[in-house]
């Protein structure tokens, strides 16, 4: 299997969402959140949806929220970069193929010109 460091980011983001959701529920005691509520909040936050149904009231909750937001933004940036890289790679491949076709056409034209010159002589 080829080395694909970006392929590991999805499971890492998933685990980070679970852990931060549990931590968020533990820190935000005044909101009486279950771990499930905390994980829901983390998923909503990491995907940058942010419904607003739950927001941090404590400094600890805000720190966790900052980390979750940065992880989510980073994950989306990595996905966008990977998609862009594939498009660029495809364009480069097409450009190399086109250059090869142009070289062959140039060779064919040179040969035709040589044949034409011999027939005129």
RAFEN-V439480 format. One record per backbone hydrogen bond with DSSP energy under -1.0 kcal/mol. CO is the residue of the C=O (numbers start at 1). NH is the residue of the N-H. If there is no record, write none. Layout:
BEGIN
CO&NH + CO&NH
END
This chain:
BEGIN
4&7 + 6&9 + 8&12 + 9&13 + 10&14 + 11&15 + 12&16 + 13&17 + 14&18 + 15&19 + 16&20 + 17&21 + 18&22 + 19&23 + 20&24 + 21&25 + 22&26 + 23&27 + 24&28 + 27&29 + 28&31 + 29&32 + 34&38 + 35&39 + 36&40 + 37&41 + 38&42 + 39&43 + 40&44 + 41&45 + 42&46 + 43&47 + 44&49 + 44&50 + 45&48 + 58&62 + 59&63 + 60&64 + 61&65 + 62&66 + 63&67 + 64&68 + 65&69 + 66&70 + 67&71 + 68&72 + 69&73 + 70&74 + 71&75 + 72&76 + 73&77 + 74&78 + 75&79 + 76&80 + 77&81 + 78&82 + 79&83 + 80&84 + 81&85 + 82&86 + 83&87 + 84&88 + 85&89 + 86&90 + 87&91 + 88&92 + 89&93 + 90&94 + 91&95 + 92&96 + 93&97 + 94&98 + 95&99 + 96&100 + 97&101 + 98&102 + 99&103 + 100&104 + 101&105 + 102&106 + 103&107 + 104&108 + 105&109 + 106&110 + 107&111 + 108&112 + 109&113 + 110&114 + 111&115 + 112&116 + 113&117 + 114&118 + 115&119 + 116&120 + 117&121
END
